[in-house]
Amino acid sequence: MRIAIVNDMPMAVEALRRALAFEPAHEVIWVANNGVEAVHKCAEQTPDLILMDLIMPVMDGVEATRRIMAETPCAIVIVTVDRKQNVHRVFEAMGHGALDVVDTPALGAGDAREAAAPLLRKILNIAWLIGQQRSSAVRSVAAPVRNLARRCGLVAIGSSAGGPAALEVLLKGLPQDFPAAIVLVQHVDQVFAAGMAEWLSGVSGLPVRLAREGEPPQPGQVLLAGTNHHIRLLQNGQLAYTAEPVNEIYRPSIDVFFESVARFWRSDAVGVLLTGMGRDGAQGLKLMREQGFLTIAQDQQSSAVYGMPKAAAAIQAAVEIRPLERIAGRLMEIFPK
């Protein structure tokens, strides 16, 4: 991949260069020391991927991400040395379209190849993503088994690039006593998942926490998938984390969760696919529609990255295509208090 580095710290730039050198197919085509320089260089020579620092002089990584995604969009991964201190900035950048976040590789500490592995793994996933390749065949869903009764409704929401900001808007539009259970699947590394749940709770006013193994979705709870394994609904109505299917590029996979809802949920449910790059969630949303559930995709105008909703629209997976600000109201119509 043709990769650009945006970072004002020479040691961080060197650490990223050394990590990328373990994969000869990667080429660093330019380095920028601040956001303003990055915006200009991206317009002149748009890379496949930008490794974007958050804290820089002149223009920080959040604003640089917003400008680049608006003017010359490309894949962006946020690179940070202190995720706890920068958690709010991380999700702001992801709200503007950054795909993922990763720690800066440690320079000179232990095994250099091992330190580079998380970054290289994310780059490999993104290479598949922007190439619009699918890691697995489309799976079919068996006819639902009707021997269980669910006592509440469910809203299953999937999002990726641009997702944090979209989730903030959607959740803010729902009342605190919204009667249906909500499960969120956002493409985010597990080391940032707890911070994202806390951030969403603060900005939306609804209590958001990580989903626990073995618990069922319940009214009044907003649960966020919280590990690098997939989350799925089991036949007994409980949530579970699983490594399978291992060949899904994004973990957690929206498709995996939507497909499990299509197969096992026994009451009313709505599938919502929000902004994101790639195609994850489109096939799962279609399977939910085929099982008779209402399915909603975010429209192009309100999407930070119109990839996943576009893929859903292309295969008629969405019953309705709506602007982001009109999705919460629709959910309240389906699940009135």
C-alpha positions as CSV (number, residue, x, y, z in Angstrom):
1,M,0.0,0.0,0.0
2,R,1.0,3.6,-0.6
3,I,1.1,5.0,2.9
4,A,1.5,8.6,4.3
5,I,2.6,9.4,7.9
6,V,1.3,12.5,9.7
7,N,3.3,13.1,12.9
8,D,5.4,15.9,14.3
9,M,7.5,13.6,16.5
10,P,10.6,12.2,14.7
11,M,10.8,9.2,17.0
12,A,7.2,8.2,16.2
13,V,7.8,8.7,12.5
14,E,10.9,6.4,12.7
15,A,8.9,3.8,14.7
16,L,6.2,3.7,12.0
17,R,8.8,3.5,9.2
18,R,10.5,0.6,11.0
19,A,7.2,-1.2,11.5
20,L,6.2,-0.7,7.9
21,A,9.5,-2.0,6.7
22,F,8.6,-5.5,7.9
23,E,6.1,-5.6,4.9
24,P,8.0,-4.8,1.7
25,A,4.7,-4.2,-0.2
26,H,4.2,-1.0,1.9
27,E,5.7,2.3,0.6
28,V,5.8,5.5,2.5
29,I,5.1,8.1,-0.1
30,W,5.3,11.2,2.1
31,V,5.5,12.5,5.7
32,A,3.8,15.6,7.0
33,N,4.6,17.3,10.3
34,N,1.2,18.8,10.9
35,G,-2.4,18.7,9.8
36,V,-2.2,21.7,7.4
37,E,0.8,20.1,5.6
38,A,-1.1,16.8,5.5
39,V,-4.2,18.4,3.8
40,H,-2.0,20.0,1.1
41,K,0.1,16.9,0.5
42,C,-3.0,14.6,0.3
43,A,-4.5,16.9,-2.3
44,E,-1.3,16.7,-4.4
45,Q,-0.7,12.9,-3.9
46,T,-3.5,11.0,-2.3
47,P,-2.3,7.8,-0.6
48,D,-4.1,4.6,0.0
49,L,-3.8,5.0,3.7
50,I,-2.8,7.8,6.2
51,L,-1.3,7.0,9.6
52,M,-2.6,10.1,11.5
53,D,-1.3,11.4,14.8
54,L,-3.8,13.3,17.0
55,I,-1.8,16.0,18.8
56,M,0.1,18.3,16.5
57,P,0.7,22.0,16.1
58,V,-1.1,24.2,13.6
59,M,-3.9,21.7,12.9
60,D,-4.5,18.6,15.0
61,G,-5.4,15.1,13.7
62,V,-9.1,15.5,14.3
63,E,-9.4,18.6,12.1
64,A,-7.0,17.2,9.5
65,T,-9.1,14.0,9.3
66,R,-12.3,16.1,8.8
67,R,-10.7,18.2,6.0
68,I,-9.1,15.3,4.2
69,M,-12.3,13.2,4.3
70,A,-14.3,16.2,3.0
71,E,-11.8,17.1,0.2
72,T,-9.7,14.1,-0.8
73,P,-11.0,11.1,1.1
74,C,-8.9,8.1,1.7
75,A,-8.4,5.5,4.5
76,I,-7.2,7.0,7.7
77,V,-6.0,5.2,10.9
78,I,-5.4,7.2,14.0
79,V,-2.0,6.5,15.7
80,T,-1.7,7.5,19.3
81,V,0.8,7.0,22.2
82,D,-1.7,7.7,25.0
83,R,-5.2,6.3,24.2
84,K,-6.6,7.1,27.7
85,Q,-5.8,10.8,27.6
86,N,-6.9,11.1,23.9
87,V,-10.0,8.9,24.0
88,H,-12.4,11.8,23.2
89,R,-10.2,13.0,20.3
90,V,-10.0,9.4,18.9
91,F,-13.8,9.2,18.6
92,E,-14.1,12.7,17.2
93,A,-11.7,11.6,14.4
94,M,-13.6,8.4,13.9
95,G,-16.8,10.5,13.7
96,H,-15.2,12.4,10.8
97,G,-14.4,9.2,8.9
98,A,-11.2,7.7,10.4
99,L,-11.4,3.9,10.1
100,D,-9.6,2.7,13.1
101,V,-7.1,3.5,15.9
102,V,-3.8,1.8,16.9
103,D,-1.1,2.5,19.4
104,T,2.2,3.8,18.1
105,P,4.6,0.8,17.9
106,A,7.2,0.8,20.6
107,L,10.7,1.7,19.3
108,G,13.5,-0.5,20.7
109,A,11.4,-2.3,23.2
110,G,11.5,-6.1,23.0
111,D,10.8,-7.9,19.7
112,A,10.4,-5.2,17.0
113,R,8.3,-7.5,14.7
114,E,6.0,-8.3,17.5
115,A,5.6,-4.6,18.4
116,A,4.8,-3.9,14.7
117,A,2.2,-6.7,14.4
118,P,-1.0,-4.8,15.5
119,L,-0.3,-2.0,13.1
120,L,0.5,-4.4,10.2
121,R,-2.6,-6.5,10.9
122,K,-4.9,-3.4,10.7
123,I,-3.2,-2.3,7.5
124,L,-3.8,-5.8,6.0
125,N,-7.5,-5.5,7.0
126,I,-7.9,-2.1,5.5
127,A,-6.2,-3.3,2.3
128,W,-8.9,-5.8,1.9
129,L,-11.5,-3.3,2.9
130,I,-10.6,-0.6,0.3
131,G,-10.2,-3.3,-2.3
132,Q,-13.8,-4.2,-1.7
133,Q,-13.0,-7.8,-1.3
134,R,-15.0,-10.1,0.9
135,S,-13.2,-12.5,3.2
136,S,-16.0,-15.0,3.2
137,A,-18.9,-16.3,1.1
138,V,-22.4,-15.1,1.7
139,R,-24.0,-17.3,4.4
140,S,-27.6,-18.4,4.4
141,V,-29.8,-18.4,7.4
142,A,-32.0,-21.3,8.3
143,A,-35.7,-20.8,8.8
144,P,-36.3,-19.4,12.3
145,V,-37.1,-21.8,15.2
146,R,-40.3,-20.5,16.9
147,N,-40.0,-22.3,20.3
148,L,-38.8,-19.2,22.2
149,A,-40.6,-16.0,23.0
150,R,-38.8,-12.7,23.4
151,R,-40.3,-10.2,25.7
152,C,-38.9,-7.0,24.2
153,G,-38.0,-5.4,21.0
154,L,-34.4,-5.1,19.7
155,V,-32.6,-2.4,17.7
156,A,-29.4,-3.9,16.2
157,I,-27.0,-1.1,14.9
158,G,-23.9,-1.4,12.9
159,S,-21.4,1.3,12.1
160,S,-17.8,1.9,11.1
161,A,-16.0,5.0,9.7
162,G,-17.9,8.0,11.0
163,G,-19.8,5.8,13.4
164,P,-19.1,7.4,16.7
165,A,-20.5,10.8,15.7
166,A,-23.5,9.1,14.0
167,L,-24.2,7.0,17.1
168,E,-24.1,10.1,19.2
169,V,-26.7,11.8,17.1
170,L,-28.9,8.7,17.0
171,L,-28.8,7.9,20.7
172,K,-29.4,11.6,21.6
173,G,-32.6,11.4,19.7
174,L,-34.0,8.5,21.8
175,P,-35.6,9.0,25.2
176,Q,-34.0,7.6,28.4
177,D,-37.0,5.2,28.8
178,F,-36.8,3.9,25.2
179,P,-38.5,0.5,25.6
180,A,-36.4,-1.6,23.3
181,A,-33.0,-3.2,23.8
182,I,-30.1,-1.7,21.8
183,V,-27.0,-3.5,20.7
184,L,-24.2,-1.6,18.9
185,V,-21.5,-3.1,16.7
186,Q,-18.9,-0.5,15.9
187,H,-15.6,-1.3,14.2
188,V,-13.2,-0.4,17.0
189,D,-10.3,-2.2,18.6
190,Q,-11.1,-3.8,22.0
191,V,-8.6,-1.6,23.8
192,F,-10.7,1.4,22.9
193,A,-14.2,-0.2,23.3
194,A,-14.6,0.6,27.1
195,G,-13.6,4.2,26.4
196,M,-16.1,4.4,23.6
197,A,-18.9,3.1,25.8
198,E,-18.0,5.7,28.4
199,W,-17.8,8.5,25.8
200,L,-21.1,7.6,24.2
201,S,-22.8,7.5,27.7
202,G,-21.5,11.0,28.3
203,V,-22.4,12.6,25.0
204,S,-25.7,10.9,24.4
205,G,-27.3,10.9,27.9
206,L,-28.2,7.2,27.6
207,P,-26.3,4.5,29.7
208,V,-24.0,2.6,27.3
209,R,-21.8,-0.2,28.5
210,L,-19.9,-3.2,27.1
211,A,-22.0,-6.3,26.4
212,R,-21.1,-9.2,28.7
213,E,-20.9,-12.8,27.7
214,G,-24.1,-14.7,28.4
215,E,-26.4,-11.8,29.0
216,P,-29.6,-11.2,27.0
217,P,-30.4,-7.8,25.5
218,Q,-32.8,-6.0,27.8
219,P,-35.0,-2.9,27.5
220,G,-33.3,0.2,28.8
221,Q,-29.8,-1.0,28.1
222,V,-27.5,0.1,25.3
223,L,-24.8,-2.6,24.9
224,L,-21.6,-2.2,22.8
225,A,-19.7,-5.1,21.4
226,G,-16.5,-5.0,23.5
227,T,-13.9,-7.4,22.2
228,N,-12.0,-8.3,19.0
229,H,-14.2,-11.4,18.8
230,H,-17.5,-11.3,17.0
231,I,-20.7,-10.9,19.0
232,R,-23.7,-12.9,18.2
233,L,-27.2,-13.8,19.5
234,L,-27.6,-17.4,20.5
235,Q,-30.8,-19.5,20.2
236,N,-31.4,-19.1,24.0
237,G,-31.5,-15.3,23.6
238,Q,-28.2,-14.6,25.2
239,L,-25.2,-12.7,23.7
240,A,-21.9,-14.5,23.2
241,Y,-18.5,-13.6,21.9
242,T,-16.9,-16.0,19.4
243,A,-13.7,-16.2,17.3
244,E,-15.7,-17.8,14.4
245,P,-15.8,-17.1,11.6
246,V,-12.1,-16.6,11.7
247,N,-11.9,-15.3,8.1
248,E,-14.1,-12.2,8.7
249,I,-11.8,-9.2,8.1
250,Y,-13.5,-6.9,10.7
251,R,-13.8,-8.0,14.3
252,P,-16.4,-7.5,15.5
253,S,-18.3,-8.2,12.3
254,I,-21.7,-6.5,11.8
255,D,-22.7,-9.2,9.4
256,V,-22.2,-11.9,12.0
257,F,-24.4,-10.1,14.5
258,F,-27.2,-9.2,12.1
259,E,-27.2,-12.8,10.8
260,S,-27.6,-14.1,14.3
261,V,-30.5,-11.7,14.9
262,A,-32.2,-12.8,11.7
263,R,-31.9,-16.4,12.8
264,F,-32.8,-16.3,16.5
265,W,-34.6,-13.2,17.6
266,R,-38.3,-14.0,18.3
267,S,-39.9,-10.6,18.7
268,D,-39.9,-7.2,16.9
269,A,-36.5,-6.0,15.7
270,V,-35.0,-3.3,13.6
271,G,-31.6,-3.5,11.9
272,V,-29.8,-0.1,11.3
273,L,-26.7,0.2,9.2
274,L,-24.9,3.5,9.5
275,T,-21.9,5.2,7.9
276,G,-18.8,3.1,7.1
277,M,-16.3,2.1,4.5
278,G,-16.6,-1.3,2.8
279,R,-19.6,-3.7,2.8
280,D,-19.8,-5.2,6.3
281,G,-23.4,-5.4,7.5
282,A,-25.1,-5.3,4.0
283,Q,-25.6,-9.0,3.7
284,G,-26.6,-9.4,7.3
285,L,-29.1,-6.6,6.9
286,K,-30.6,-8.3,3.9
287,L,-31.0,-11.5,5.8
288,M,-32.9,-9.5,8.5
289,R,-35.2,-8.1,5.9
290,E,-35.8,-11.5,4.4
291,Q,-36.9,-12.7,7.9
292,G,-39.5,-9.9,8.0
293,F,-37.7,-7.3,10.2
294,L,-37.6,-3.6,9.4
295,T,-34.2,-2.6,8.1
296,I,-32.9,1.0,7.8
297,A,-29.8,2.3,6.1
298,Q,-28.4,5.8,6.5
299,D,-28.6,8.0,3.4
300,Q,-25.6,9.3,1.4
301,Q,-26.0,12.9,2.4
302,S,-25.7,12.3,6.1
303,S,-23.0,9.6,5.9
304,A,-19.4,10.5,6.6
305,V,-18.4,7.5,4.4
306,Y,-21.2,6.1,2.2
307,G,-19.8,2.6,1.8
308,M,-21.7,0.2,4.0
309,P,-25.1,1.9,3.6
310,K,-24.5,2.1,-0.2
311,A,-23.7,-1.6,-0.3
312,A,-26.9,-2.4,1.6
313,A,-29.0,-0.2,-0.8
314,A,-27.4,-1.8,-3.8
315,I,-28.7,-5.3,-2.8
316,Q,-32.1,-4.0,-1.6
317,A,-31.2,-4.9,2.0
318,A,-32.8,-1.8,3.4
319,V,-36.6,-1.4,3.6
320,E,-36.0,2.3,4.3
321,I,-33.1,4.8,3.6
322,R,-33.2,7.7,5.9
323,P,-31.1,10.8,6.9
324,L,-29.4,10.2,10.2
325,E,-31.4,12.7,12.1
326,R,-34.7,10.9,11.2
327,I,-33.7,7.4,12.3
328,A,-34.3,7.9,16.0
329,G,-37.8,9.2,15.4
330,R,-38.6,6.2,13.2
331,L,-37.4,3.9,16.0
332,M,-39.7,5.6,18.5
333,E,-42.6,5.0,16.0
334,I,-41.8,1.3,15.9
335,F,-41.2,1.0,19.7
336,P,-43.6,3.5,21.3
337,K,-43.5,3.9,25.1
